[in-house]
């Protein structure tokens, strides 16, 4: 049957060629059933061939597109790609590989890759390449390569061996990690320097997870708060619990404010560890955004205990020195007042008293009115000198104490226009003389101010000692004024300046309450 078909096909082909030669649009008298059947099969085969041809063209186009994609991926890849034979001869290399070796493709293809391997690493590369062909999995190694400019650089090679119809072939990726390695070394060195700096500056690192509230403390920070690094639970309340109770709320408020407002955190506080020791801490932190766009609260704790203690001791010594200088100045002032008082009392006053006695012995009636007038002037002068002498150096203070001195002062100042009332509690006459003297001087200045500036008709003085504090209150019913208790400037006037100096000897404070036309009350507190 097949032979008959072949003969028939051959006959049809010859007749068709003849017909095509004479008349392309005619097929003659081929009207037999067998011919029609064969012709139909030919048409079917023709259609199948045409469809197969279309599919082959589509497959060919897709294959070309894939080839172009692979070529682009191969050529434009950011890392070096090498295709070698089993013996390491380069068959192909991409642009990144050419850049690594600084060479032309025509010069590299057909040459062994081993030529660009550092001489000290060739044995490593040789063993790697042999092992690569023994297994079917990807393998890697790290070696040094040398380019045509004699630059040595570190690379990571990832490779796999495949068996093709033309023989074994190797696909290698070559990545230059010299920069990364250098960066890692620099980062390691920087970390080491940071650790040394942190240790030298007594500083540790801490962090708060803003979402969970969990606390991270490094080992040094744990020691600052008295925590065991292995057992610290990382809870916020645990951290606050080891902060000094006086500072706890302030630290908590600052942390919350930093998180909500994203402002810098900078505060000093004290920790109180279980052993009872107190440490002074300088805390700094801020909100940063990391590479994952996550906000982090991170900062440092610095132990400033030694520095703070030295500063407090220095401030204490300076305060003591200032008090000694102030006390010496006030003592010199008191000595000078005492000297002047003695001159007035023992010299001038006695001379005036002698003159008065001499005038009293005169019996001439004609000049008696004149002598009486002179005697009145002498009496007034003697009284004034005694008052001045009392104000300069009240001898009664030495003999009878503060209470008696203030009573005597009240009697001297009280008259028809002014009433002075005094009250002293719990201060013995044998108390420290300098303390009593300074209290007297403070009250003396306040009374003078009440008389001169307030136009007061009544002044009440109270001095009370309770435990180690002495409270002094001087009130008047004068014209009053608007005080500025928050001012840090030195008060104007010699009197108030002198009061401030004396307060400095006893860490004293002064507070003034006054309103226009409602009088003035001065409150003073001294630590003794």
Secondary structure, DSSP 8 states (H G I E B T S, - for coil): -HHHHHHHHHHHHHHHHHHHHH-TT--TT---HHHHHHHHHHHHHHHHHHHHHHHHHHHHHHHHHHHHHHHHHHHH-SSEEEEEETT-BEEEE-HHHHHHHT--HHHHTTSBGGGGB-GGGHHHHHHHHHHHTT-SS-EEEEEEEE-TT--EEEEEEEEEEEEETTEEEEEEEEEE-HHHHHHHHHHHHHHHHHHHHHHHTTEEEEEE-TTT--EEE-HHHHHHTT--TTT----HHHHHHTB-HHHHHHHHHHHHHHHHH---EEEEEEEE-TT--EEEEEEEEEEEE-TTS-EEEEEEEEE-HHHHHHHHHHHHHHHHHHHHHHHHHHHHHHHHHHHHHHHIIIIIHHHHHHHHHHHHT---GGGHHHHHHHHHHHHHHHHHHHHHHHHH--HHHHHH-HHHHHHHHHHHH--SS-EEEEEEES--TTS-HHHHHHHHHHHHHHHHHHHHTS--SEEEEEEEEETTEEEEEEEE-S------TT--S--SSHHHHHHHHHHHTTT-EEEEEE-TTS-EEEEEEEE-
